[in-house]
Amino acid sequence: MQMKPMKLNKLAVVGGLLAGLLWMNASPASAQVEQCTGPQPTSCVALNAGGSSAATPFMTQVPLNLLDQAPNLPIHYVNGDIASPVITSGKLHVWTGSRAGVPTIIRYSATGSSDGILKLQNPTSDTAHSYMHYLDHLASTCTSGPNLLTRAADGKQYYEYTGCNTIVAGDLPVTMGAADVAGSSFGQVGPITTVVKPLDQSMLTSNQAAIVPWQFIVGEHVKKNVGGVLVPVTGLNRTEIEAIFSRNVTDWSQVGLVTDVTTPGTPDATSPITLCLRAAGSGSKAALDQTVMKDATETPSGSTNLTLAADGVYFGQSTQDVQDCMRGNTGLGRPAHPRGIGYVDADVSVVTAPAYPIKLDGLFANDASLPDHKMNVRCGMYLYWAGERLNVRNYSDPGISADQTALMSDFVTNASSSATVALLPAGAFWVAGSDMYTFKNADAGPVQWKAGAHPCAQ
Amino acid sequence: MNYKTKLKQTVLGIFTLAVMFVAGFNGKALAVDINNGDLVLAVFGNNTEFIDNIGAATPLLTPGASTNFTIDSSTMSAIQGTSSPAWALIGFYYNPSTGDPTYLVAGSSQDASAYTAAQLSQVAPQNAWNTDAVWAALSSGDGLSSKLLPASDPNSFTSNFGTSGTLAGSFPVSMQTGLGGTLGIISADYSSDAIAQLGHATLTAGGLLTISGNAIAPVPIPAAMVLFGTGLVGLVGVARRNLMSV
């Protein structure tokens, strides 16, 4: 059969259609339109979350799952360094957009896990106890944006502004908290005048959205001497960690290691250990206390001045502070401590070079040599992990509408799914609760096994 | 019973109930305030503990000082019950300007001089110091100087230091004794692990606690004094000879 040649006018129509399709594909599905206009706190349905800095990955992805892609794309605002009050970059997030057509705003303030409980103990009307700093997306000047971004995993798009500089005047009430541990796991001290007692969370519904592991990192000049050749440290066991963090051991030589700060490749005459710790109130610290420091107490004494170069003990308010303590941050005048050791979220431990992660009791939280990289956590064999909790009030609060309650419920459901955990920047390390072979009803353990057969035994 | 007595009892009963209600409502056990340099007595037995901050350790342990404290009989009865109670003393010191730990003060079943070389090598006060500092911080805030509480309370001595008597594993000898016993009070340096004798303490079954600073040792006559004395005798002798020869 012979095909008829296409006429010129028909070709033009097809060409025009193709061009149109190509244009639509190359352009954003929707324009940038701010859904939540002033004055603050705006009339949008609001989810104001706060607490654990480890939970920040939820805030970078879950809102994108919940907010509509049309008619307008969601907008994501992130703070830069703010001088007063001091808030380092990346701590405050705001997402605006619509959800099933309803204008919606989702805010996050990353501080410490204790806030993810404390700020919910009282009603939202309690300005003294229930309020936190949030980014004012309307009053801010941002150093970058709007940038149209696409999430590679599913093609969802959003506009992003970064380096934003203004917080909401008078703060805002917290409606949902995030905490790395249960309230009862607090009870840490450090520095000596900073005390966080165990917290009552009987007025909260606490949902374990994902399992979060932490890893230890050591400074770039902490080495093992193997026949005269200094090589990176493989790992430390729990008893060594206990001795180091309680200051029973203060020199690396006591656990068979060396440092080579003076002349790389040659062991230093002495190798004093610097500890880069989190201050009380941190979920990372509470989880360390509950899961690793079983028979010893982490030292409560040290300095909060991260601009000091001397070997010693330093307390940071955030994960970034611990990173700075380990690798330095010239912008903030913070020197590196290449003989240091610290603990950070496992996903952060691999991006803190030149400091590097080490094994705990012979295990990494994510081991690329295993068929299932997360097996050590899923099987509960890796010690240092806890459930990341999303907390909401379990009592009636006139300050929280039904729409807000529904939004929080959807957030928790979405954050808890395997699919969402896989999307997170920390997804290579975090595990959805449903994907665990084990569970803990208390952060300290014991590890309990789920029913069924599991491929855990070696 | 007259009307006034009945009224008094009723008011007292309501007050007691109110106090219990408030304590229960808060869901928080009251605990003892403990600060840098305080010496704390813990007496424990019968699943009960008495925690008493007896005050700053330094003046109590001044050489030659001796101070008595009395624990009331009802408290002693609550602790003794059918079991044999034990007791311990502990305090922690740090540099207030830097927060750096300096030393731990604790009761020891052995005087410092009786520690063998092997035992000295197994003194590691860091964990006891850390535990004490954390215990003090978590306990403080209620404005109390003493408190009777269940052994299971998170703020109890044994909940924090265990029952082994080693103060969270920091000492190779028992750091507690029974009623009627004596404890040497020693200091343990946080950095060097070195220990030193500061004094002694006894606690009777009747509740009398006595804290004594190190006894004042006889002051030895320095060699200089001997030389001075013999020199003086010599000078007197020379003077006498000179006088006689005049």
Boltz contact constraints between the chains, C-beta under 6 A:
constraints:
  - contact:
      token1: [A, 187]
      token2: [B, 138]
      max_distance: 6.0
  - contact:
      token1: [A, 189]
      token2: [B, 134]
      max_distance: 6.0
  - contact:
      token1: [A, 189]
      token2: [B, 137]
      max_distance: 6.0
  - contact:
      token1: [A, 191]
      token2: [B, 99]
      max_distance: 6.0
  - contact:
      token1: [A, 192]
      token2: [B, 99]
      max_distance: 6.0
  - contact:
      token1: [A, 195]
      token2: [B, 137]
      max_distance: 6.0
  - contact:
      token1: [A, 197]
      token2: [B, 138]
      max_distance: 6.0
  - contact:
      token1: [A, 200]
      token2: [B, 27]
      max_distance: 6.0
  - contact:
      token1: [A, 246]
      token2: [B, 126]
      max_distance: 6.0
  - contact:
      token1: [A, 246]
      token2: [B, 127]
      max_distance: 6.0
  - contact:
      token1: [A, 246]
      token2: [B, 130]
      max_distance: 6.0
  - contact:
      token1: [A, 247]
      token2: [B, 126]
      max_distance: 6.0
  - contact:
      token1: [A, 248]
      token2: [B, 124]
      max_distance: 6.0
  - contact:
      token1: [A, 248]
      token2: [B, 126]
      max_distance: 6.0
  - contact:
      token1: [A, 296]
      token2: [B, 127]
      max_distance: 6.0
  - contact:
      token1: [A, 297]
      token2: [B, 127]
      max_distance: 6.0
  - contact:
      token1: [A, 297]
      token2: [B, 130]
      max_distance: 6.0
  - contact:
      token1: [A, 297]
      token2: [B, 131]
      max_distance: 6.0
  - contact:
      token1: [A, 297]
      token2: [B, 134]
      max_distance: 6.0
  - contact:
      token1: [A, 299]
      token2: [B, 130]
      max_distance: 6.0
  - contact:
      token1: [A, 300]
      token2: [B, 133]
      max_distance: 6.0
  - contact:
      token1: [A, 300]
      token2: [B, 134]
      max_distance: 6.0
  - contact:
      token1: [A, 301]
      token2: [B, 99]
      max_distance: 6.0
  - contact:
      token1: [A, 301]
      token2: [B, 100]
      max_distance: 6.0
  - contact:
      token1: [A, 301]
      token2: [B, 101]
      max_distance: 6.0
